Amino acid sequence: MTFKPLLTCLGLLCAQAAHADTDAISQLSHDLAQDLMADAGVRIAIEAGNAAHGELSEYELIALDRMWRREVGEDDQPTIEAVISGPGTERLRAMMERGGGALTEIIVMDKRGMNAAVSSVTSDFWQGDEDKFLRTFSQSPDALHIEDLELDESTGRFQIQVSRTLVDPVTGTSVGAVTFGFDAAVL
């Protein structure tokens, strides 16, 4: 997959947010999401996250998120390490490398909005209270959400986040969500 259409689409988004070609952005993020869902490791990570977090209360999710936040920047990171070195991360990192610097991060979330696989350490574990999850997974299998250009605290770079629902390729059911961060400087 080439990232030339991405650079064109997201360049338009930065320059003319109100007139961006959302159809092309939608198609590109759809293609990237399908690429992720074709990877067994990514599917395993989502299934494991759904099994581990599916029945937890919001209080328990917040407690896990607090553990993650405390570990950021520490030497001992068992909560973070389980995700950052877990199934699917190799696929995310390879996708970022293929992106030639256009991608700043990839966050794959389970059905509760918890990180299932990440390309790099995020500032928090629970995305379920953020628009990247609320405006995708809980909306529909084809939901797309494009954030405004902003400085991302996880990556330290200006980026645009494009999120969408992840769909099981066999059953057609929503299983999680994904966020692709795109570097505005590269655009």
C-alpha positions in Angstrom: 0.0 0.0 0.0 1.3 3.4 -0.9 1.0 6.5 1.4 0.9 9.0 -1.5 -2.9 9.2 -1.4 -2.6 9.7 2.4 -0.3 12.7 2.0 -2.6 14.3 -0.5 -5.7 13.7 1.6 -4.3 14.7 4.9 -2.5 17.7 3.3 -5.9 18.9 2.2 -7.2 18.2 5.7 -4.5 20.4 7.3 -4.8 23.2 4.7 -8.6 23.2 4.3 -10.2 21.3 7.1 -13.7 22.3 6.1 -13.2 21.1 2.6 -11.1 18.0 3.1 -11.7 14.9 0.9 -13.2 12.8 3.6 -14.1 10.1 1.1 -10.4 9.5 0.3 -9.4 9.6 4.0 -12.2 7.2 4.8 -11.1 4.8 2.1 -7.4 5.0 3.2 -8.2 4.4 6.9 -10.6 1.5 5.8 -7.8 -0.1 3.8 -5.3 0.3 6.7 -7.9 -1.2 9.2 -8.5 -4.1 6.9 -4.7 -4.7 6.6 -4.6 -4.8 10.4 -7.5 -7.2 10.7 -5.8 -9.5 8.2 -3.1 -10.1 10.8 -3.6 -13.0 13.2 -1.6 -11.2 15.9 -3.8 -8.1 15.8 -7.0 -10.3 16.0 -5.5 -12.3 18.9 -4.7 -9.0 20.8 -8.2 -7.7 20.3 -9.8 -11.1 21.4 -7.5 -11.2 24.5 -8.5 -7.6 25.4 -12.2 -8.3 24.9 -11.9 -11.4 27.1 -9.9 -9.6 29.8 -11.9 -6.3 29.8 -15.3 -7.2 28.5 -17.0 -7.7 31.9 -15.1 -5.1 33.9 -16.9 -2.2 35.5 -15.9 1.3 34.5 -14.3 1.6 38.0 -12.1 -1.3 37.2 -11.2 0.1 33.8 -10.2 3.4 35.4 -8.1 1.5 38.0 -6.2 -0.2 35.1 -5.8 3.1 33.4 -4.3 4.6 36.5 -1.8 1.8 36.8 -0.8 2.4 33.2 -0.4 6.1 33.8 1.8 5.5 36.8 4.1 3.2 34.8 4.7 5.7 32.0 8.3 6.8 32.3 9.1 4.3 35.0 11.6 1.4 34.6 9.1 -1.2 35.8 6.2 -1.3 33.4 4.3 -4.6 33.6 1.0 -3.2 32.5 2.4 -1.4 29.6 4.9 -4.1 28.7 2.1 -6.7 28.3 0.5 -4.5 25.6 3.6 -3.0 23.9 5.2 -6.4 23.4 2.0 -8.4 22.9 0.5 -9.9 19.8 0.0 -7.6 16.9 2.6 -5.0 17.7 5.0 -6.2 15.1 2.3 -5.6 12.4 1.7 -2.1 13.7 5.4 -1.2 13.7 5.8 -2.6 10.2 2.9 -0.5 9.0 4.4 2.6 10.6 7.8 1.9 8.9 6.1 1.5 5.5 4.4 4.8 6.1 7.7 6.7 5.7 7.1 8.9 8.7 3.6 9.8 7.9 2.2 7.6 10.7 3.0 8.8 14.3 1.1 6.1 16.1 -1.4 3.3 15.8 -3.6 2.4 18.7 -5.8 -0.8 18.4 -8.5 -0.9 21.1 -10.8 -3.6 22.3 -14.6 -3.3 22.7 -14.2 -1.4 25.9 -11.7 1.1 24.5 -8.6 -0.4 26.3 -5.4 -0.6 24.4 -5.1 -4.1 22.8 -2.0 -3.3 20.7 0.0 -0.1 20.3 2.9 1.0 18.1 4.4 2.9 21.0 3.6 3.8 24.6 0.5 5.9 24.9 -0.2 8.3 27.8 -3.1 6.3 28.9 -4.5 2.7 28.7 -8.3 3.5 28.4 -9.4 5.3 25.3 -13.0 4.4 26.0 -13.8 7.9 27.3 -12.4 9.7 24.3 -14.0 10.6 20.9 -11.6 8.2 19.1 -13.6 5.4 20.7 -16.9 7.0 21.5 -17.5 8.2 18.0 -16.5 5.0 16.3 -17.1 1.6 18.1 -20.3 2.7 19.8 -21.7 4.2 16.7 -21.5 1.7 13.8 -19.2 -0.8 12.0 -18.3 1.8 9.4 -18.0 4.8 11.7 -15.1 7.2 11.0 -13.9 10.0 13.2 -11.3 12.6 12.2 -9.9 14.8 14.9 -8.7 18.3 14.5 -4.9 19.0 14.1 -3.4 19.0 17.6 -0.2 18.4 19.6 -0.4 14.8 20.9 1.0 14.3 24.4 2.0 10.7 23.6 4.0 11.4 20.5 5.0 15.1 21.2 4.2 15.9 17.6 1.4 17.8 15.8 -0.9 15.2 14.3 -4.3 14.4 13.0 -5.9 11.3 14.4 -8.2 9.3 12.2 -10.2 6.6 14.0 -12.6 3.9 12.9 -14.4 0.8 14.1 -12.6 -2.5 13.6 -14.8 -5.3 12.1 -14.1 -9.0 12.3 -13.6 -10.0 8.6 -15.4 -13.3 9.1 -18.5 -12.4 11.2 -18.8 -8.7 10.2 -19.3 -7.7 13.8 -17.6 -4.8 15.5 -14.7 -6.0 17.7 -12.8 -2.8 18.6 -11.5 0.4 17.2 -8.3 1.8 15.7 -6.7 5.2 15.7 -4.1 6.2 13.2 -2.0 9.3 14.0 -0.6 11.1 11.0 2.3 13.6 11.4 1.3 17.1 10.2 5.0 18.0 9.6 5.3 15.2 7.0 2.3 16.5 5.2 
